[in-house]
Amino acid sequence: MKSWLLLHLTTACVGLAQASRSISFEVASVKPAPRDSGAPSFVRGGPGTSDPEHLAYERQSLAKLICNAYGIDFDQLSGPDWLLTERYSVIAKVPPGTTKEDVKLMWQDLLSERFHLRSRMIKKDFEVYELSVAKGGPKLHKSGEGPAKQEAGFPVPDQGDRWGISLVPPRTNRLSFRDYSMAELANQLRWFFANKVGAEAAALGRVIDRTGLAGHYDFTLEFAGWRGPGGAFPPPLPDGQVDTAPFLFDALRGQLGLMLTEKKAPLDVLVIDHVDRIPTDN
């Protein structure tokens, strides 16, 4: 009996130690970067890219690093103003087989070690759109259940890509999605224009998946209004022309059996209690 209890306690302690152990980048270089040098800023590599074992964040704000680490938007971060203005360059080696979720934990470990970040989460109400299933059910083709139908006039995603877009005059979006989850669709929708075009156009903003649909799907979507070059507003219609595609809300309901509802929802806000402006030496 004592032997069994000792074994049980030992196993539990080992499991607890493994669960509490942080995971970190194999090697990481963190350096302050000049704010006004004119050098380019970019993010490259990491899981899901063509270079999964190397990660480079060049001239990024500390706010960007923190938001990536905790999976939040800038308006879900509460801290000093310099988080948005000070720039840093981070080059890291990622262990083979690391997932995107693992990388978030690695960022958290790096921020704690190099910037001595201490923080806490609180809840705050935000204006959101909820993506849910409309009356009549979804109109989606589950990935892997036979080949996805290629709709005439819709783009074929490039090799290695999971979605493609084409713009049809005067202002119609045509999109093809492959192997997409509803959470990924919700994230993509936030950048699309709502049911207004021209000078009143605005991107949806935060969209939360409330469909309850698991798995991945292949589908197309066509709607009026697009994000032009540089994120420009949809152009006004030429005289005498009308939109041949529905606006986004109607397109989602009619083509995919989904709906968007504007609501308030409590979301996490990360409150910074302490963070160093200058990171510790590499």
Stockholm file with secondary structure:
# STOCKHOLM 1.0

chainA/1-282         MKSWLLLHLTTACVGLAQASRSISFEVASVKPAPRDSGAPSFVRGGPGTSDPEHLAYERQSLAKLICNAYGIDFDQLSGPDWLLTERYSVIAKVPPGTTKEDVKLMWQDLLSERFHLRSRMIKKDFEVYELSVAKGGPKLHKSGEGPAKQEAGFPVPDQGDRWGISLVPPRTNRLSFRDYSMAELANQLRWFFANKVGAEAAALGRVIDRTGLAGHYDFTLEFAGWRGPGGAFPPPLPDGQVDTAPFLFDALRGQLGLMLTEKKAPLDVLVIDHVDRIPTDN
#=GR chainA/1-282 SS CHHHHHHHHHHHHHHHHHHHCCCCCSEEEEEEECSSSCCCCEEEESTTSSCTTEEEEEEEEHHHHHHHHHTCCGGGEESCGGGTTCEEEEEEECCTTCCHHHHHHHHHHHHHHHSCCEEEEEEEEEEEEEEEECTTCCCCEETTSSCCCCCTTSCCCCTTCSEEEEEETTTEEEEEEEEECHHHHHHHHTTSBCSCCGGGCCBCCCEEECSCCCSCEEEEEEEECCCCGGGCCCCCCCTTCCCSSCCHHHHIIIIISEEEEEEEEEEEEEEEEECCSSCCCC
#=GC SS_cons         CHHHHHHHHHHHHHHHHHHHCCCCCSEEEEEEECSSSCCCCEEEESTTSSCTTEEEEEEEEHHHHHHHHHTCCGGGEESCGGGTTCEEEEEEECCTTCCHHHHHHHHHHHHHHHSCCEEEEEEEEEEEEEEEECTTCCCCEETTSSCCCCCTTSCCCCTTCSEEEEEETTTEEEEEEEEECHHHHHHHHTTSBCSCCGGGCCBCCCEEECSCCCSCEEEEEEEECCCCGGGCCCCCCCTTCCCSSCCHHHHIIIIISEEEEEEEEEEEEEEEEECCSSCCCC
//
